[in-house]
Amino acid sequence: MQNHWNKKIANKYIREYAKKNISKDFALRIYTTHLLGSDKKLVLHGGGNTSLKETHKDIFNKNINVIHVKGSGWDMSNLTEKGMPTVFLDSLIKTLKFNTMTDKKMVNFLRNNLLNPSSPNPSVETLLHAFLPHKYIDHTHSNAILSLVNLDNSNKILKNIFGTKLAIVPYVMPGFDLAKICYKIYNKNKKVEGLLLLNHGIFTFAETAEESYNRMIKYVTLAENYIKKNKFKSKRINTFNKKNHNFNIGKLQNYLRKTYYNIAKTKWIIKYHGTKEDILFSNLKNLKNLFNKGPVTPDHVIRIKAKPLIIDSIKSINNIFIENSIMKYVTDYKKYFQKYKHTVKNSKISDPLPRIIIIPNLGYFSIGLTQAEEKISNDIFLSMKESIIDSNYVSTFKSIKEKEIFKMEYWPLERAKLNSKIRKKFEGNIAIITGGAGKIGSAIAKKFLNEKIEVILFDKNFKNIDNEINNKCMCIKCDLSNKNEVTKSINKVVSQFGGIDILISNSGSAFQGLMKDLDEKILQTSMANNFYSHHYIIQETVKIMINQSFGGSISINLSKQSINPGKNFGPYGIAKASALFMMKQYALECGKHNIRVNGVNADRIQSGLLTKDMINERAKARGLKGSDYLKSNLLNKEVTAEDVAESFYVQLLLDKTTANIITVDGGNIEASLR
């Protein structure tokens, strides 16, 4: 474990936060919180917490004792002072005299003692931080530590490694009871530099930010080194066995999405992981024995359930077998809920679907309702995988009892992190936008991103794309007039997301010329860019949507040229008219699969296609000034790329409409439809 403390950077934090009237101690608290939170082997996705005790002036200018503690669910890697609410310390310490305190009372008590009532909820482990006397306290879920605190003989091994430097705390759910037990154990030996919480994680503490951080790194490193030594000596993990396979992964992902949709009535992201290492892992001979015992830390269970779905053999895999395997997992989960629901008052069953599916010889799939949730599933699983495998090099992995797993999974304080968000209508839907680097494509992308849609952009190059869009979307370079490139690009999308729900076939290029003088190559190129490019990608997308069996939405960016031809614009108009007919043909053929195929007929949108030079040329062809061309419509208003984006979004909302064209041109009677 590398120590990343840097005095220059620490001083920079001090200077920057001094501008906000934040103390040196608090600035260093934020600095080391960032250091811990930035290391995935220590902290993942809102896990872990840190604190600082210091004095503040109250409104009477008197010194009062306070504690700054990480806010519940905040990310340690990038939080600011706002993510570390300040709580009156003396009031918290007074609760030591209580024998019990319910979670509800504890949360209300913490909120009532906030210095700033608008602050986020303090960590559920705030009382633990408060009861210990140290100025700085750090808590992580280190992979290496989790390997050692989840063994059938953890006490013996931990004492052997750490001696009396760290005290060992038996498993207790976070909250008031855990805080009391930690306080009691600490007081038996006040010389300890930290606490090892069985089945949970590690705490270190000191009087300076640097020392508390150094202790965390030191003890995690000791754990890592101990595991490394045992890897060389141990034969507890059976050998891997890799075999070749010929299997259509994409179709399997489509079918998984179909099965998940049928059970939960919502759409899921299902990502495939099939590197050499992933396939070797999936062939671990005692996989079920290792990974069906429970989580390495209770914090993980609300994200990825207590265990993954492990398929027995690739030889048995077909659609019926996959569906039956998932349904058995669902049935078992419902039994588990019924068995323990009495332990958590008013508990309501969450979705019963696995977040990780492991298939021998293929690798595994990570799953979430959004790409962000899928990433969390994967990150936590990778951490869990490392800890469980490493623990079995040392001894035998042992999780907490199933009853305790349930209590953590349905703990209201944890579920509040997941249940507080209201999902948008199309959140988690997977959308491809072609011509994504252009002005219209980018406007559609922004609109869809605001609606929490997962966006993939196709284009020949992304040199001029907005950085914000580039960072939030998957960008795939693709020549849409090349069928092989389209197929490969679609396969990349399926591998990453599991399927496709929305296609906006937006790409196109403008070609001018009189028909009587037209070079055949110009017409061929226009057909390739404005007809075949749409056909190729729609053709591949429809196959996937049929495999998924829950429909989809396809929209083509047409043109008023497809309805109302313009002078000298024949090569473009012919291709666009063909695209319009193709849209109707696909709508006719795909309706039975609940796949809607519609169009947007936009005109005179200043973009990469309709450049200033072309505006002047088209204005001249119509006897207009260049400055008047864009507003030359019934409403006398310029239509923007954002207006077109709104129209494509409206097509998503019309779930009982197909073969429809929405006209966005400010009003052009000649191009209007019935």
C-alpha positions, -999 to +999 in steps of 0.1 A: +000+000+000+016+032-012+017+063+011+006+093-009+011+120+018+027+150+001+037+180+022+035+205-007+000+193-016-010+194+021+001+230+023-018+238-008-050+225+008-043+247+038-039+278+017-070+271-005-093+264+024-079+293+044-096+315+017-129+301+030-120+307+066-115+270+072-089+260+098-056+243+090-067+211+108-100+209+089-081+215+056-058+186+064-088+165+074-102+170+039-068+163+023-063+129+039-100+120+033-093+126-004-062+104-002-081+075+014-111+079-008-091+079-040-077+044-034-102+018-045-084-008-024-094+012+007-128+029-001-156+024-026-187+044-036-197+062-004-181+037+020-157+045+048-157+077+069-134+102+086-137+128+114-119+157+131-125+171+166-118+208+172-133+239+188-155+266+173-168+299+185-205+300+192-227+330+188-217+342+223-180+340+212-174+311+235-154+280+225-174+249+220-163+214+211-174+201+177-168+171+155-166+173+117-176+139+103-182+126+068-218+129+056-237+097+050-232+085+014-207+112+005-178+102-017-145+105+003-125+110-029-139+145-038-160+158-009-156+194+003-163+209+037-200+207+028-197+169+028-184+169+064-212+182+086-203+198+120-219+183+151-218+195+187-195+171+204-203+174+241-239+164+234-229+133+216-206+122+244-234+125+269-252+096+252-226+072+266-247+069+297-276+054+276-279+016+275-297+016+241-307+041+214-328+033+184-316+042+149-344+066+145-336+084+178-299+084+169-305+100+135-328+126+149-304+133+177-275+138+153-296+162+132-307+182+162-271+187+171-259+199+137-241+233+138-258+240+104-293+225+102-291+224+064-261+201+065-264+165+052-270+136+076-238+128+095-224+092+091-242+065+109-209+059+127-207+094+141-211+083+177-182+058+173-160+087+161-173+109+190-168+084+218-131+078+209-110+106+222-086+111+193-085+143+172-084+125+138-101+092+131-100+073+098-122+043+087-119+022+056-130-011+041-095-021+029-095-052+007-066-067+025-081-061+059-114-075+048-096-107+038-084-111+073-114-101+093-136-126+075-120-159+085-131-187+107-100-180+129-097-142+124-089-135+161-059-157+161-045-145+128-051-108+136-033-111+169-004-128+152-001-100+126-008-069+146-002-079+182-016-054+207-013-024+183-048-029+171-078-040+192-103-065+178-140-057+178-166-085+172-192-079+145-221-056+155-242-035+131-231+001+128-249+025+151-252+032+188-244-004+199-212-006+178-201+028+191-205+016+227-186-017+222-158+001+204-155+026+233-155-003+258-128-022+240-107+008+234-107+016+271-092-018+279-060-007+262-058+031+254-024+026+237-039+010+206-035+028+173-066+015+158-095-010+158-101-041+136-139-046+132-146-082+123-165-086+091-165-049+087-132-029+083-105-010+101-102+023+121-070+042+128-066+073+149-040+099+160-036+135+170-026+147+135-040+140+101-007+127+087-002+103+116-037+088+114-033+084+076+002+069+080-012+043+105-039+033+081-013+028+053+011+010+077-015-016+090-031-022+056+004-028+042+011-053+070-021-071+060-011-071+023+023-085+031+009-113+052-014-123+024+014-123-001+035-146+020+006-170+023+000-170-014+034-186-020+028-213+006-009-220+002-025-246-021-061-238-009-072-223-042-077-249-070-061-244-103-077-225-132-087-242-164-093-222-195-110-236-226-120-221-259-156-214-266-178-202-295-207-184-280-228-154-291-223-132-260-243-104-275-274-125-279-270-138-243-269-102-231-300-093-250-318-123-235-306-114-200-321-079-205-353-095-217-355-117-186-347-089-163-373-067-180-400-094-177-394-097-140-388-061-129-407-042-158-377-019-162-346-018-184-312-028-171-276-022-181-258-056-185-220-053-192-199-083-202-164-088-187-145-114-208-108-106-204-084-136-201-083-129-163-122-128-161-124-161-180-098-178-157-117-165-127-150-179-140-134-214-143-123-215-106-133-250-096-146-242-062-164-210-072-197-217-056-182-227-023-162-195-022-188-170-033-220-182-018-211-175+019-220-138+020-204-104+017-170-094+029-185-063+045-222-056+052-219-022+033-217-042+000-249-061+004-273-032-005-254-028-038-249-063-051-270-086-028-253-112-006-241-134-034-238-135-072-256-159-095-232-186-105-241-208-135-229-244-133-217-250-168-216-233-202-227-266-218-262-262-203-266-226-215-296-218-236-324-193-232-346-216-211-317-226-188-307-190-183-342-179-175-347-208-151-314-200-133-324-164-128-359-174-116-344-198-091-323-170-078-354-148-076-373-175-058-345-181-033-342-144-026-380-141-019-377-171+005-348-153+022-369-122+025-399-140+040-377-158+065-361-127+080-385-098+072-397-099+109-362-087+119-366-053+103-399-035+110-419-025+079-394-039+055-405-041+019-388-064-006-365-048-031-360-062-065-348-098-062-324-098-092-287-107-090-262-079-098-234-102-109-238-133-130-208-156-134-207-182-163-178-207-166-157-202-197-173-169-205-164-145-176-191-125-158-217-098-162-222-068-140-257-053-138-274-021-128-304+001-136-280+027-150-244+026-162-234+043-129-251+016-109-236-011-131-201+003-125-208+003-087-218-033-090-186-042-108-163-022-086-177-037-054-177-072-069-140-068-079-132-058-043-152-087-029-136-111-053-101-100-043-108-102-006-125-136-007-098-152-028-071-138-007-088-148+025-087-184+013-050-183+008-047-175+045-075-197+060-112-202+053-135-173+044-164-168+067-191-141+064-217-129+089-248-150+095-276-147+070-299-131+095-273-103+101-269-099+063-306-093+060-307-068+088-280-048+070-295-051+036-329-038+048-315-014+074-336+018+068-305+040+072-288+022+044-319+018+021-325+056+024-294+060+002-310+040-026-347+049-023-345+087-021-340+092-058-370+096-082-362+080-116-369+099-148-391+083-174-363+071-197-335+068-171-313+039-179-325+035-215-296+029-240-296+053-269-273+055-300-271+089-318-254+089-351-237+121-364-231+126-327-202+150-330-222+175-351-243+203-338-277+185-340-262+153-327-246+171-297-279+189-290-298+156-289-271+141-267-274+170-242-312+166-241-309+129-235-282+132-209-305+156-190-331+129-191-306+104-176-305+083-208-273+064-215-259+079-246-235+064-272-224+086-301-213+074-335-194+096-359-164+096-382-144+118-359-149+136-326-123+164-330-147+192-324-171+177-299-179+195-267-157+181-239-186+178-214-205+156-239-174+136-247-168+128-210-204+117-204-209+096-235-194+066-251-180+078-284-174+053-312-156+062-345-176+046-373-181+051-410-219+045-412-217+038-449-195+008-442-217-021-431-189-041-414-179-010-394-215-005-383-218-042-372-186-040-352-196-007-336-230-021-326-213-051-310-192-027-289-224-011-276-240-044-267-209-056-249-208-025-228-245-020-222-263-052-230-286-039-257-302-009-274-335+009-266-333+040-287-317+048-321-315+084-334-303+079-370-292+115-374-261+115-396-261+129-432-242+150-457-256+176-482-249+172-519-260+197-546-262+197-584-285+198-613-298+163-622-291+167-659-254+174-652-250+151-622-219+130-618-230+095-609-204+093-581-221+122-563-255+105-563-238+072-551-220+090-523-252+108-513-271+075-513-243+059-492-244+088-466-281+096-465-298+063-472-275+032-467-260+047-435-295+048-420-304+014-434-273-004-421-276+008-385-314+004-384-310-031-397-285-041-370-305-023-342-338-040-351-322-074-348-311-065-312-345-050-303-362-082-315-338-103-294-347-082-263-384-086-270-396-054-253-397-031-283-378+001-289-378+035-306-360+044-338-361+079-353-345+092-385-335+127-392-352+133-426-354+166-445-379+188-461-361+178-493-377+143-489-411+160-494-405+193-510-375+192-534-354+223-538-336+236-568-301+221-574-305+198-544-315+166-563-287+142-550-296+150-514-333+150-518-334+117-537-315+099-509-336+116-482-369+106-500-356+071-501-349+073-463-384+085-457-399+055-476-375+032-457-387+047-424-423+037-434-412+003-445-394-005-413-424+008-393-447-016-413-424-046-406-414-038-370-447-028-355-455-064-345-423-063-324-434-031-306-405-013-324-416+022-334-400+038-364-405+076-368-389+106-384-381+142-377-383+165-407-361+195-399-352+224-422-327+252-422-308+243-391-274+260-389-250+232-384-220+213-398-242+202-427-258+236-433-227+258-432-227+296-438-214+290-473-243+266-480-268+290-464-257+317-489-259+292-518-294+280-508-305+316-502-294+325-537-312+295-552-344+308-535-339+344-544-332+354-507-305+373-488-283+350-467-294+369-436-331+361-443-327+324-452-329+308-418-360+328-408-378+324-441-408+304-427-444+311-417-434+319-381-404+341-392-383+323-365-349+306-368-351+269-359-322+257-338-305+223-331-320+224-297-355+226-312-347+195-333-334+177-301-368+184-284-386+168-314-366+136-312-374+135-275-411+139-282-410+109-305-399+088-274-430+099-255-454+089-283-454+052-273-484+044-295-472+062-326-452+048-355-445+059-391-449+094-378-430+125-390-427+156-368-419+187-389-396+213-373-391+241-398-410+272-385-437+265-410-434+255-447-467+247-464-451+230-493-433+205-470-462+200-446-478+166-442-514+156-436 
